């Protein structure tokens, strides 16, 4: 009991918003998506300049979650709801394009939704093809390398790639919802926060850290000044 352990550490940027967080407790859960660092800091600066900004104004700075695995956020309603209320359903779709391989057309997926396991995804597609729940797929392979992800779904000659794609989106995690729940502890109590509230609490914490640092430095400087005044008298 000779030392104290800090319950909260200072951070130079809104860590919770930028990195996201996932946690499950009794009767409650949190599921925060990661966001772009530049956008989050820009929103903080705007909030510092005008603390009375409405929650909707955050949408001008933070366009939405910034998933490290890329992919496309499909639709804006769930996104808006998550930003303004702290809860929402964001639908994420894999990024794809169509290539000609020999006499066949192939769907090439280069980005998949966040927190989707690629190996399990490929297994699921193979199972659906084997059980004839998805028709029109001739071959499936993973051509990912150091340059990035590349999942190749080769279509049969008589199959239409758009129809195959719709089936894949419907039956696999190539289209996957991300359920946003911005639940955080505020003064020891769990609260669901919108984006403005999250950033506001971060800024309050940051101001407290800077104030405490200044008080600490001042106390050290005063102690040093006291010793120097003693030296001055001695001299």
Secondary structure, DSSP 8 states (H G I E B T S, - for coil): --S---SS---SS-HHHHH-EEEE-SS-EEEE--B-HHHHHHHHHHHHH-TT--GGGHHHH--SB--TT--EEE-SHHHHHHHHHSEEEEEEE-EEEEEEETTEEEEEEEE--TT--HHHHHHHHHHHHHTTSS-SEEEEEE--BTTB--EEEEE-TTS-HHHHHHHHHHHSTTEEEEEEE-EEEETTEEEE--HHHHHHHHHHHHHHHHHHHHHHHHHHHHHHHHHHHHHHHH-
